[in-house]
Amino acid sequence: MSQNRTSTDFPGTTSATGDANTGTQTGTSGSANSFSSGQTGTGGAAGTATALAQEYGSKITEAASQAKDYVSDKMSVVGDKIKDLQNADLSELTENAKDYARQNPGQAILISAAAGLLVGLILRGRR
């Protein structure tokens, strides 16, 4: 009578089958994911993490470069506007503001309310 012993194959394990009567045994090594002695099982994860870090690092670098270019463009526009305001006459600015308020009364009220709220918060913070 022959009795076979088998063990279930799991990644990283060794399986063996044998015949108890004849003493023959055949064995198979585990999967390709088996680790040699001294390895910790994080080698594949570390490689994946490194690849992800490099990928996201390059994406962040690209986004930062685009943001820098965008801010530089906007700063030049703001600089031009400030120069225009410095060269403008106060009476001309007042007339422009009045004309804008007459053409867009809703926006003018919202802008003035937001400015009043901001000034109120600034003055309240000083106390």
C-alpha positions in Angstrom: 0.0 0.0 0.0 1.4 3.4 -1.0 0.9 6.6 0.9 1.6 9.9 -0.7 2.4 13.0 1.2 2.0 16.4 -0.4 2.4 19.9 0.8 0.6 22.9 -0.7 2.8 25.2 -2.9 2.9 28.7 -1.7 5.2 31.5 -3.1 8.5 31.3 -1.4 8.1 27.8 0.0 9.4 24.4 -0.9 7.1 21.5 -1.7 7.9 17.8 -1.6 6.0 14.7 -2.5 7.0 11.2 -1.6 6.0 7.6 -1.4 6.2 6.3 2.2 6.7 2.6 1.1 9.5 3.1 -1.4 11.2 6.1 0.2 11.4 8.0 -3.0 10.9 11.7 -2.9 10.6 14.4 -5.5 10.8 18.1 -4.7 10.2 21.4 -6.3 11.5 24.7 -5.2 9.2 27.6 -4.5 8.3 30.3 -6.9 10.4 32.9 -8.5 9.5 35.2 -5.6 11.4 33.1 -3.1 14.0 34.8 -1.1 17.5 33.7 -0.4 18.8 33.9 3.2 19.3 37.4 4.5 16.7 39.1 2.3 13.7 40.7 3.8 10.9 40.6 1.4 10.8 44.3 0.8 13.1 44.3 -2.2 10.3 44.3 -4.7 8.3 46.9 -2.8 11.4 49.1 -2.4 12.0 49.0 -6.2 8.3 49.8 -6.8 8.4 52.6 -4.3 11.6 54.0 -5.9 10.0 53.9 -9.3 6.9 55.7 -8.0 9.0 58.3 -6.2 10.9 59.0 -9.3 7.7 59.3 -11.4 6.0 61.6 -9.0 9.2 63.5 -8.4 9.4 64.3 -12.1 5.7 65.3 -12.2 6.2 67.6 -9.2 9.3 69.1 -10.7 7.3 69.8 -13.9 4.4 71.3 -12.1 6.7 73.5 -10.0 8.4 74.7 -13.2 5.0 75.5 -14.8 3.9 77.3 -11.6 7.1 79.3 -11.6 6.5 80.4 -15.2 2.9 81.3 -14.5 3.8 83.4 -11.4 6.6 85.1 -13.4 4.1 86.0 -16.1 1.6 87.3 -13.7 4.2 89.3 -11.7 5.2 91.1 -14.9 1.6 92.0 -15.6 1.1 93.2 -12.0 4.3 95.2 -12.3 3.0 96.9 -15.5 -0.3 97.7 -13.8 1.5 99.2 -10.8 3.6 101.4 -13.1 0.4 102.5 -14.9 -1.2 103.4 -11.5 1.8 105.4 -10.4 1.8 107.4 -13.6 -2.0 108.0 -13.5 -3.7 111.0 -12.1 -5.9 110.6 -9.0 -8.9 112.4 -10.6 -8.7 110.1 -13.6 -8.7 107.0 -11.4 -11.7 108.3 -9.4 -13.6 108.9 -12.6 -12.8 105.4 -13.9 -14.0 103.9 -10.6 -17.2 105.9 -10.7 -17.9 104.8 -14.3 -17.2 101.2 -13.4 -19.6 101.4 -10.4 -22.3 102.9 -12.6 -21.9 100.1 -15.3 -21.6 97.2 -12.8 -23.5 98.1 -9.5 -23.7 94.6 -8.2 -20.0 93.9 -8.6 -19.1 97.3 -7.1 -21.2 96.5 -4.0 -19.6 93.1 -3.6 -16.1 94.5 -4.1 -16.7 97.2 -1.5 -18.2 94.8 1.0 -15.2 92.4 0.6 -12.7 95.3 1.0 -14.6 96.5 4.1 -14.5 93.0 5.6 -10.8 92.7 4.9 -10.1 96.1 6.5 -12.2 95.2 9.5 -10.3 91.9 10.0 -7.0 93.7 9.7 -7.9 96.4 12.2 -9.5 93.8 14.6 -6.3 91.8 14.6 -4.2 94.8 15.8 -6.0 95.0 19.1 
